Amino acid sequence: MKELEQKVVAWAEAKGLIFKGNEFVQFAKTLEEVEEVRVELESGNDKKLELEIGDTGITLINVCAIKGLTLEGCIRAAYAKIKDRKGETINGDFVREK
């Protein structure tokens, strides 16, 4: 994953996307891609869904690169935060204890 993330960053740098101040443009692109994920979830086309999830990941990698982070590092931090949560799943949604 690290190697692939580095390739995405190198591609984005070559395209002039990685610079301070462009994180909001990339975040807007993330929102656009998330909407495309929703569309493909509804369509049932898993091949297109795979591509749209991937596109979303690329925009997030770009935001990370601009901010000096890595997507892997962000996922590790989020997992560390949730791994010991207690709660229950209700209608497919995990609701943590208060």
CNS distance restraints for C-alpha pairs under 8 A (distance, minus, plus):
assign (resid   1 and name CA) (resid   5 and name CA) 6.05 0.50 0.50
assign (resid   1 and name CA) (resid  72 and name CA) 7.83 0.50 0.50
assign (resid   2 and name CA) (resid   6 and name CA) 6.15 0.50 0.50
assign (resid   2 and name CA) (resid  72 and name CA) 7.46 0.50 0.50
assign (resid   3 and name CA) (resid   7 and name CA) 6.29 0.50 0.50
assign (resid   4 and name CA) (resid   8 and name CA) 6.30 0.50 0.50
assign (resid   5 and name CA) (resid   9 and name CA) 6.26 0.50 0.50
assign (resid   5 and name CA) (resid  61 and name CA) 6.94 0.50 0.50
assign (resid   5 and name CA) (resid  70 and name CA) 7.95 0.50 0.50
assign (resid   5 and name CA) (resid  71 and name CA) 7.77 0.50 0.50
assign (resid   6 and name CA) (resid  10 and name CA) 6.10 0.50 0.50
assign (resid   7 and name CA) (resid  11 and name CA) 6.13 0.50 0.50
assign (resid   8 and name CA) (resid  12 and name CA) 6.12 0.50 0.50
assign (resid   8 and name CA) (resid  58 and name CA) 6.80 0.50 0.50
assign (resid   8 and name CA) (resid  61 and name CA) 7.40 0.50 0.50
assign (resid   8 and name CA) (resid  62 and name CA) 7.89 0.50 0.50
assign (resid   9 and name CA) (resid  13 and name CA) 6.01 0.50 0.50
assign (resid   9 and name CA) (resid  18 and name CA) 7.84 0.50 0.50
assign (resid   9 and name CA) (resid  61 and name CA) 7.10 0.50 0.50
assign (resid   9 and name CA) (resid  62 and name CA) 6.53 0.50 0.50
assign (resid   9 and name CA) (resid  65 and name CA) 6.77 0.50 0.50
assign (resid  10 and name CA) (resid  14 and name CA) 6.16 0.50 0.50
assign (resid  11 and name CA) (resid  15 and name CA) 6.32 0.50 0.50
assign (resid  12 and name CA) (resid  16 and name CA) 6.26 0.50 0.50
assign (resid  12 and name CA) (resid  17 and name CA) 5.23 0.50 0.50
assign (resid  12 and name CA) (resid  18 and name CA) 6.23 0.50 0.50
assign (resid  12 and name CA) (resid  62 and name CA) 6.95 0.50 0.50
assign (resid  13 and name CA) (resid  17 and name CA) 5.67 0.50 0.50
assign (resid  13 and name CA) (resid  18 and name CA) 5.27 0.50 0.50
assign (resid  17 and name CA) (resid  22 and name CA) 6.92 0.50 0.50
assign (resid  17 and name CA) (resid  62 and name CA) 7.47 0.50 0.50
assign (resid  18 and name CA) (resid  22 and name CA) 6.85 0.50 0.50
assign (resid  18 and name CA) (resid  62 and name CA) 6.64 0.50 0.50
assign (resid  18 and name CA) (resid  65 and name CA) 6.75 0.50 0.50
assign (resid  18 and name CA) (resid  66 and name CA) 5.42 0.50 0.50
assign (resid  19 and name CA) (resid  23 and name CA) 7.76 0.50 0.50
assign (resid  19 and name CA) (resid  66 and name CA) 5.77 0.50 0.50
assign (resid  20 and name CA) (resid  66 and name CA) 5.96 0.50 0.50
assign (resid  20 and name CA) (resid  67 and name CA) 7.61 0.50 0.50
assign (resid  22 and name CA) (resid  26 and name CA) 6.30 0.50 0.50
assign (resid  22 and name CA) (resid  66 and name CA) 7.40 0.50 0.50
assign (resid  23 and name CA) (resid  27 and name CA) 5.99 0.50 0.50
assign (resid  23 and name CA) (resid  62 and name CA) 7.58 0.50 0.50
assign (resid  23 and name CA) (resid  63 and name CA) 5.12 0.50 0.50
assign (resid  23 and name CA) (resid  66 and name CA) 6.23 0.50 0.50
assign (resid  23 and name CA) (resid  67 and name CA) 7.59 0.50 0.50
assign (resid  24 and name CA) (resid  28 and name CA) 6.12 0.50 0.50
assign (resid  25 and name CA) (resid  29 and name CA) 6.34 0.50 0.50
assign (resid  26 and name CA) (resid  30 and name CA) 6.23 0.50 0.50
assign (resid  26 and name CA) (resid  59 and name CA) 5.82 0.50 0.50
assign (resid  26 and name CA) (resid  60 and name CA) 7.53 0.50 0.50
assign (resid  26 and name CA) (resid  62 and name CA) 6.68 0.50 0.50
assign (resid  26 and name CA) (resid  63 and name CA) 6.02 0.50 0.50
assign (resid  27 and name CA) (resid  31 and name CA) 6.44 0.50 0.50
assign (resid  27 and name CA) (resid  59 and name CA) 7.03 0.50 0.50
assign (resid  27 and name CA) (resid  60 and name CA) 7.32 0.50 0.50
assign (resid  27 and name CA) (resid  63 and name CA) 6.70 0.50 0.50
assign (resid  28 and name CA) (resid  32 and name CA) 6.40 0.50 0.50
assign (resid  29 and name CA) (resid  33 and name CA) 6.19 0.50 0.50
assign (resid  29 and name CA) (resid  59 and name CA) 6.53 0.50 0.50
assign (resid  30 and name CA) (resid  34 and name CA) 6.12 0.50 0.50
assign (resid  30 and name CA) (resid  56 and name CA) 5.47 0.50 0.50
assign (resid  30 and name CA) (resid  59 and name CA) 5.40 0.50 0.50
assign (resid  30 and name CA) (resid  60 and name CA) 6.60 0.50 0.50
assign (resid  31 and name CA) (resid  35 and name CA) 6.36 0.50 0.50
assign (resid  32 and name CA) (resid  36 and name CA) 6.53 0.50 0.50
assign (resid  33 and name CA) (resid  37 and name CA) 6.33 0.50 0.50
assign (resid  33 and name CA) (resid  52 and name CA) 6.31 0.50 0.50
assign (resid  33 and name CA) (resid  53 and name CA) 7.57 0.50 0.50
assign (resid  33 and name CA) (resid  55 and name CA) 6.43 0.50 0.50
assign (resid  33 and name CA) (resid  56 and name CA) 5.18 0.50 0.50
assign (resid  34 and name CA) (resid  38 and name CA) 6.45 0.50 0.50
assign (resid  34 and name CA) (resid  52 and name CA) 7.59 0.50 0.50
assign (resid  34 and name CA) (resid  53 and name CA) 7.50 0.50 0.50
assign (resid  34 and name CA) (resid  56 and name CA) 6.24 0.50 0.50
assign (resid  35 and name CA) (resid  39 and name CA) 6.37 0.50 0.50
assign (resid  36 and name CA) (resid  40 and name CA) 6.28 0.50 0.50
assign (resid  36 and name CA) (resid  52 and name CA) 6.17 0.50 0.50
assign (resid  37 and name CA) (resid  41 and name CA) 6.12 0.50 0.50
assign (resid  37 and name CA) (resid  49 and name CA) 5.93 0.50 0.50
assign (resid  37 and name CA) (resid  52 and name CA) 5.36 0.50 0.50
assign (resid  37 and name CA) (resid  53 and name CA) 6.07 0.50 0.50
assign (resid  38 and name CA) (resid  42 and name CA) 6.35 0.50 0.50
assign (resid  39 and name CA) (resid  43 and name CA) 6.25 0.50 0.50
assign (resid  40 and name CA) (resid  44 and name CA) 6.11 0.50 0.50
assign (resid  40 and name CA) (resid  45 and name CA) 5.97 0.50 0.50
assign (resid  40 and name CA) (resid  46 and name CA) 7.29 0.50 0.50
assign (resid  40 and name CA) (resid  48 and name CA) 6.37 0.50 0.50
assign (resid  40 and name CA) (resid  49 and name CA) 5.07 0.50 0.50
assign (resid  40 and name CA) (resid  52 and name CA) 7.76 0.50 0.50
assign (resid  41 and name CA) (resid  45 and name CA) 7.17 0.50 0.50
assign (resid  41 and name CA) (resid  46 and name CA) 7.61 0.50 0.50
assign (resid  41 and name CA) (resid  49 and name CA) 6.48 0.50 0.50
assign (resid  44 and name CA) (resid  49 and name CA) 7.97 0.50 0.50
assign (resid  45 and name CA) (resid  49 and name CA) 6.15 0.50 0.50
assign (resid  46 and name CA) (resid  50 and name CA) 6.00 0.50 0.50
assign (resid  47 and name CA) (resid  51 and name CA) 6.62 0.50 0.50
assign (resid  48 and name CA) (resid  52 and name CA) 6.27 0.50 0.50
assign (resid  49 and name CA) (resid  53 and name CA) 6.11 0.50 0.50
assign (resid  50 and name CA) (resid  54 and name CA) 6.16 0.50 0.50
assign (resid  51 and name CA) (resid  55 and name CA) 6.10 0.50 0.50
assign (resid  52 and name CA) (resid  56 and name CA) 6.17 0.50 0.50
assign (resid  53 and name CA) (resid  57 and name CA) 6.29 0.50 0.50
assign (resid  54 and name CA) (resid  58 and name CA) 6.27 0.50 0.50
assign (resid  55 and name CA) (resid  59 and name CA) 6.46 0.50 0.50
assign (resid  56 and name CA) (resid  60 and name CA) 6.38 0.50 0.50
assign (resid  57 and name CA) (resid  61 and name CA) 6.12 0.50 0.50
assign (resid  58 and name CA) (resid  62 and name CA) 6.26 0.50 0.50
assign (resid  59 and name CA) (resid  63 and name CA) 6.38 0.50 0.50
assign (resid  60 and name CA) (resid  64 and name CA) 6.18 0.50 0.50
assign (resid  60 and name CA) (resid  71 and name CA) 7.05 0.50 0.50
assign (resid  61 and name CA) (resid  65 and name CA) 6.11 0.50 0.50
assign (resid  61 and name CA) (resid  70 and name CA) 6.69 0.50 0.50
assign (resid  61 and name CA) (resid  71 and name CA) 5.63 0.50 0.50
assign (resid  62 and name CA) (resid  66 and name CA) 6.27 0.50 0.50
assign (resid  63 and name CA) (resid  67 and name CA) 6.34 0.50 0.50
assign (resid  64 and name CA) (resid  68 and name CA) 5.99 0.50 0.50
assign (resid  64 and name CA) (resid  69 and name CA) 4.56 0.50 0.50
assign (resid  64 and name CA) (resid  70 and name CA) 5.31 0.50 0.50
assign (resid  64 and name CA) (resid  71 and name CA) 6.25 0.50 0.50
assign (resid  65 and name CA) (resid  69 and name CA) 5.62 0.50 0.50
assign (resid  65 and name CA) (resid  70 and name CA) 6.41 0.50 0.50
assign (resid  69 and name CA) (resid  73 and name CA) 6.87 0.50 0.50
assign (resid  69 and name CA) (resid  74 and name CA) 7.31 0.50 0.50
assign (resid  70 and name CA) (resid  74 and name CA) 6.30 0.50 0.50
assign (resid  71 and name CA) (resid  75 and name CA) 6.17 0.50 0.50
assign (resid  72 and name CA) (resid  76 and name CA) 6.10 0.50 0.50
assign (resid  73 and name CA) (resid  77 and name CA) 6.18 0.50 0.50
assign (resid  74 and name CA) (resid  78 and name CA) 6.18 0.50 0.50
assign (resid  75 and name CA) (resid  79 and name CA) 6.02 0.50 0.50
assign (resid  76 and name CA) (resid  80 and name CA) 6.15 0.50 0.50
assign (resid  77 and name CA) (resid  81 and name CA) 6.35 0.50 0.50
assign (resid  78 and name CA) (resid  82 and name CA) 6.39 0.50 0.50
assign (resid  79 and name CA) (resid  83 and name CA) 5.58 0.50 0.50
assign (resid  80 and name CA) (resid  84 and name CA) 7.94 0.50 0.50
assign (resid  81 and name CA) (resid  85 and name CA) 7.97 0.50 0.50
assign (resid  85 and name CA) (resid  96 and name CA) 6.45 0.50 0.50
assign (resid  85 and name CA) (resid  97 and name CA) 7.62 0.50 0.50
assign (resid  86 and name CA) (resid  96 and name CA) 5.55 0.50 0.50
assign (resid  86 and name CA) (resid  97 and name CA) 5.69 0.50 0.50
assign (resid  87 and name CA) (resid  94 and name CA) 6.87 0.50 0.50
assign (resid  87 and name CA) (resid  95 and name CA) 5.53 0.50 0.50
assign (resid  87 and name CA) (resid  96 and name CA) 3.99 0.50 0.50
assign (resid  87 and name CA) (resid  97 and name CA) 4.70 0.50 0.50
assign (resid  88 and name CA) (resid  94 and name CA) 5.62 0.50 0.50
assign (resid  88 and name CA) (resid  95 and name CA) 5.46 0.50 0.50
assign (resid  88 and name CA) (resid  96 and name CA) 6.43 0.50 0.50
assign (resid  88 and name CA) (resid  97 and name CA) 7.81 0.50 0.50
assign (resid  89 and name CA) (resid  93 and name CA) 5.24 0.50 0.50
assign (resid  89 and name CA) (resid  94 and name CA) 4.19 0.50 0.50
assign (resid  89 and name CA) (resid  95 and name CA) 5.93 0.50 0.50
assign (resid  90 and name CA) (resid  94 and name CA) 6.28 0.50 0.50
assign (resid  90 and name CA) (resid  95 and name CA) 6.86 0.50 0.50
